[in-house]
Amino acid sequence: MTLSYDPYVTPEYYREIYKGSVIPEENLEKALRQASRHIDSLTYNRIVGRGFLNLTDFQQELIREVTCRQAEFEYENADEIDTILQSYSINGVSAQFGSSWNVFTDKGIAMRRDVYATLCQTGLCCRLAVRT
């Protein structure tokens, strides 16, 4: 038995509604799936637990937007995100990747802070256990 995982955004939604064009077609499905899984981690799997369609329209809209933005961020910054180094310096030139003024990192996931702030508007990112 194979369980399927549907990302929160379809390639059609990304192209036609979000009007995304950053991610090439051949990489799009994988990028949307990965972004959705990262959102699940940052929301403590509350979306999976409740069911996406059981969320409010507002929450669904925000999650779709964040999925598109996260997929683009991860696609555009894949080399930097995949590096295992927090920082390095060669001949006086240094690079650093991690939590900074514009990048949030948690659970090994890097996300722009403004995108994470949008995700937090769903009310699903609180670290405290919420009983429903």
VMD Tcl script that draws the C-alpha trace (Angstrom):
set ca {
  {0.00 0.00 0.00}
  {1.42 3.34 -1.04}
  {0.45 6.52 0.76}
  {0.33 9.58 -1.41}
  {1.26 13.02 -0.26}
  {-0.37 15.90 -2.04}
  {1.46 19.22 -1.84}
  {-0.60 22.24 -0.82}
  {-0.20 23.73 -4.29}
  {-0.54 22.12 -7.69}
  {1.71 23.13 -10.58}
  {-1.37 24.64 -12.24}
  {-2.08 26.80 -9.17}
  {1.54 27.93 -9.08}
  {1.55 28.98 -12.73}
  {-2.01 30.24 -13.22}
  {-3.13 31.71 -9.90}
  {0.11 32.56 -8.10}
  {1.61 33.54 -11.49}
  {4.93 31.90 -10.61}
  {7.60 31.53 -13.24}
  {10.82 31.04 -11.26}
  {10.78 27.23 -11.08}
  {11.10 25.33 -14.36}
  {8.34 22.86 -15.17}
  {10.61 19.84 -14.76}
  {11.45 20.84 -11.16}
  {8.08 22.26 -10.14}
  {6.28 19.25 -8.65}
  {9.29 18.24 -6.56}
  {9.83 21.81 -5.33}
  {6.16 22.21 -4.30}
  {6.18 18.86 -2.51}
  {9.37 19.71 -0.61}
  {8.07 23.15 0.37}
  {4.82 21.58 1.59}
  {6.73 19.06 3.73}
  {8.82 21.85 5.21}
  {5.65 23.77 6.05}
  {4.34 20.63 7.76}
  {7.48 20.55 9.91}
  {7.20 24.21 10.84}
  {3.52 23.80 11.73}
  {4.12 20.63 13.77}
  {2.04 18.61 11.27}
  {-1.11 20.41 12.37}
  {-2.24 20.80 8.75}
  {-1.92 17.06 8.17}
  {-3.63 16.36 11.50}
  {-6.64 18.57 10.78}
  {-6.77 18.07 7.05}
  {-6.05 20.93 4.68}
  {-9.70 21.23 3.60}
  {-10.78 21.52 7.26}
  {-8.78 24.73 7.69}
  {-10.41 28.11 7.19}
  {-10.30 29.69 3.74}
  {-7.91 32.30 5.18}
  {-5.53 29.61 6.46}
  {-5.67 27.71 3.17}
  {-4.91 30.87 1.18}
  {-1.92 31.74 3.37}
  {-0.55 28.19 3.21}
  {-0.80 28.18 -0.59}
  {1.00 31.52 -0.81}
  {3.73 30.38 1.60}
  {4.14 27.11 -0.32}
  {4.76 29.01 -3.57}
  {7.13 31.50 -1.97}
  {9.03 28.79 -0.09}
  {9.38 26.62 -3.19}
  {10.85 29.58 -5.09}
  {13.19 30.46 -2.21}
  {14.43 26.89 -1.94}
  {14.87 26.58 -5.71}
  {16.76 29.88 -6.05}
  {18.99 29.19 -3.02}
  {19.47 25.44 -3.33}
  {23.27 25.59 -3.36}
  {23.43 27.73 -0.21}
  {20.76 25.74 1.62}
  {22.40 22.42 0.78}
  {25.78 23.47 2.14}
  {26.60 21.91 5.46}
  {28.71 24.85 6.58}
  {27.26 27.54 8.83}
  {30.03 29.93 7.74}
  {33.42 29.94 6.10}
  {36.16 32.40 5.18}
  {38.71 32.24 2.36}
  {41.27 35.00 1.77}
  {39.25 37.55 3.68}
  {35.96 36.76 1.91}
  {33.37 35.19 4.17}
  {29.93 33.69 3.72}
  {27.41 32.69 6.32}
  {24.10 30.92 6.15}
  {21.80 30.52 9.10}
  {19.46 32.71 11.07}
  {20.07 36.28 10.08}
  {17.99 39.42 9.83}
  {16.10 38.11 6.79}
  {16.35 34.30 7.07}
  {14.67 32.16 9.71}
  {15.95 28.65 10.36}
  {14.29 25.96 12.43}
  {14.38 22.15 12.25}
  {16.97 22.40 9.48}
  {14.63 24.47 7.31}
  {15.59 27.90 6.01}
  {12.79 30.34 5.21}
  {12.63 34.07 4.64}
  {11.47 35.76 7.84}
  {8.63 37.59 6.10}
  {7.36 34.29 4.65}
  {7.56 32.66 8.09}
  {5.63 35.62 9.54}
  {2.92 34.98 6.93}
  {2.83 31.29 7.88}
  {2.50 32.26 11.55}
  {-0.68 34.18 10.70}
  {-2.37 30.80 10.27}
  {-2.03 30.18 14.01}
  {-0.43 26.80 13.29}
  {3.21 27.57 14.18}
  {2.91 27.94 17.95}
  {5.29 25.61 19.79}
  {2.75 25.05 22.55}
  {0.44 22.11 22.15}
  {-2.99 23.30 21.15}
  {-6.02 21.18 21.93}
  {-8.86 21.36 19.44}
}
mol new
graphics top color blue
foreach p $ca { graphics top sphere $p radius 0.5 }
foreach p [lrange $ca 0 end-1] q [lrange $ca 1 end] { graphics top cylinder $p $q radius 0.2 }
display resetview
